[in-house]
Amino acid sequence: MTRSVHRTFQRWVYLGVWEHIWSVLLIACAELQGVDWQWQAVDAALGKARFGGDQIGPNPTDRGKNGVKRSLIVEASGGPLTIVIAGANVHDTKLLAATLDAVVVERPQPTTDTPQHLCLDTGYDNPTGREAVAQHGYIPHIRRIGEEKLDPTGERCYPARRWVVNGPWDG
């Protein structure tokens, strides 16, 4: 069952069915002013490549097993604007330009009255990431490498701690 669903999904991806559905929905949302182009964010996540495929590579965090990296842009409300898939060993900044180019509808041009901001984490704090952001006309908001994390009150945040949870099995 899972293989037939995956095979159908792959066929629809190849034929552009999903991209067409996504663009129709995004256009409808934009017409209803449901897409906030002023603030956007990009991030990437690693995953397993259970069914293989062309876009796989050794996952640096999973003992070199084959995996994929998904790079995603969302608008201010969290609505996805695009997703790009690559091998797990591709660095985030190498995917950034492709991700920014792959928005499924035409992105409105940023102006001085309606600028477009792009939020990125430290993985994009390098010349390649900054150049991709500048070429696409965004105002960058990139967390600097080594920058301290502060909570909303301005206090330094400390790493999360782990507690041992005792249960009835502990006696």
QUIURUR-V515967 format. One record per residue. N is the residue number from 1. PHI is phi as a letter, one per 30 degrees, with the letter a starting at -180 (NA if undefined). OMEGA is omega as a letter, one per 40 degrees, with the letter a starting at -180 (NA if undefined). D_FIRST is the distance of its C-alpha to the first C-alpha in Angstrom with 1 decimal. Layout:
# QUIURUR-V515967
{{N | PHI | OMEGA | D_FIRST} {N | PHI | OMEGA | D_FIRST}}
This chain:
# QUIURUR-V515967
{{1 | NA | a | 0.0} {2 | d | a | 3.8} {3 | d | i | 5.5} {4 | d | i | 5.3} {5 | d | i | 6.3} {6 | d | a | 8.6} {7 | d | i | 9.9} {8 | d | i | 10.8} {9 | e | a | 12.3} {10 | d | i | 14.3} {11 | d | i | 15.5} {12 | d | i | 16.7} {13 | d | a | 18.4} {14 | e | a | 20.0} {15 | d | i | 21.3} {16 | i | a | 22.7} {17 | d | a | 20.9} {18 | d | a | 20.4} {19 | d | i | 24.0} {20 | d | i | 25.4} {21 | e | a | 23.9} {22 | d | a | 25.1} {23 | d | i | 28.5} {24 | d | i | 29.0} {25 | d | a | 28.4} {26 | d | i | 30.6} {27 | d | i | 33.4} {28 | d | i | 33.3} {29 | d | a | 33.6} {30 | d | i | 36.4} {31 | d | i | 38.3} {32 | c | a | 38.3} {33 | h | i | 39.6} {34 | c | i | 36.4} {35 | c | i | 36.1} {36 | c | a | 38.7} {37 | d | a | 39.4} {38 | d | i | 42.3} {39 | b | i | 40.3} {40 | b | i | 37.2} {41 | b | i | 35.7} {42 | b | i | 33.6} {43 | a | a | 31.9} {44 | b | i | 29.3} {45 | b | i | 26.8} {46 | c | i | 25.2} {47 | a | i | 21.6} {48 | d | i | 19.5} {49 | c | a | 17.9} {50 | d | a | 14.8} {51 | c | i | 13.5} {52 | i | a | 17.1} {53 | j | a | 18.5} {54 | d | a | 22.1} {55 | c | i | 23.1} {56 | b | i | 23.1} {57 | a | a | 26.1} {58 | d | a | 27.4} {59 | d | a | 27.1} {60 | d | a | 30.7} {61 | c | a | 29.8} {62 | b | i | 27.2} {63 | h | i | 29.2} {64 | i | i | 28.4} {65 | d | i | 24.7} {66 | d | i | 23.0} {67 | a | i | 22.4} {68 | b | i | 22.7} {69 | b | i | 25.3} {70 | c | i | 24.8} {71 | c | a | 28.1} {72 | b | i | 28.4} {73 | c | i | 31.3} {74 | b | i | 31.7} {75 | d | a | 34.6} {76 | e | a | 36.9} {77 | d | i | 34.8} {78 | j | i | 31.7} {79 | d | a | 30.0} {80 | d | i | 28.2} {81 | c | i | 30.1} {82 | a | i | 28.2} {83 | b | i | 25.9} {84 | b | a | 26.3} {85 | c | i | 24.1} {86 | b | i | 25.9} {87 | d | a | 26.0} {88 | d | a | 26.7} {89 | d | i | 30.2} {90 | d | a | 31.4} {91 | d | a | 34.0} {92 | e | a | 33.7} {93 | d | i | 36.9} {94 | d | i | 35.6} {95 | c | a | 32.7} {96 | d | a | 35.0} {97 | d | i | 36.5} {98 | d | i | 33.2} {99 | d | i | 31.8} {100 | d | i | 35.0} {101 | d | a | 34.8} {102 | c | i | 31.3} {103 | e | a | 31.9} {104 | d | i | 30.0} {105 | b | i | 33.2} {106 | d | a | 36.9} {107 | d | i | 38.2} {108 | d | i | 41.7} {109 | d | i | 44.5} {110 | d | i | 45.9} {111 | b | i | 49.6} {112 | d | i | 52.3} {113 | d | a | 51.8} {114 | b | i | 48.0} {115 | d | i | 47.1} {116 | b | a | 43.6} {117 | c | i | 43.1} {118 | b | a | 40.4} {119 | c | a | 39.7} {120 | b | i | 38.6} {121 | c | a | 38.6} {122 | d | i | 40.7} {123 | d | a | 38.1} {124 | c | a | 39.6} {125 | d | i | 43.2} {126 | a | a | 44.4} {127 | e | a | 46.0} {128 | d | i | 42.7} {129 | d | a | 41.2} {130 | d | i | 44.4} {131 | d | i | 44.9} {132 | d | i | 41.4} {133 | d | a | 42.2} {134 | d | a | 45.6} {135 | d | a | 44.5} {136 | c | i | 42.3} {137 | i | i | 45.1} {138 | d | i | 43.9} {139 | c | a | 46.1} {140 | d | i | 44.6} {141 | b | a | 44.2} {142 | c | i | 43.2} {143 | d | a | 43.7} {144 | d | i | 46.1} {145 | d | i | 45.4} {146 | i | i | 47.4} {147 | d | i | 47.9} {148 | d | i | 48.2} {149 | d | i | 45.8} {150 | c | i | 47.8} {151 | d | a | 46.8} {152 | e | i | 47.9} {153 | d | i | 51.4} {154 | j | i | 52.0} {155 | d | i | 51.8} {156 | d | i | 50.2} {157 | c | i | 46.7} {158 | c | a | 46.1} {159 | e | i | 42.9} {160 | d | i | 40.7} {161 | c | i | 41.7} {162 | c | i | 39.7} {163 | c | i | 40.9} {164 | d | a | 40.1} {165 | c | i | 38.9} {166 | d | i | 40.4} {167 | b | a | 38.8} {168 | d | i | 39.8} {169 | d | a | 38.4} {170 | d | i | 41.2} {171 | i | NA | 44.0}}
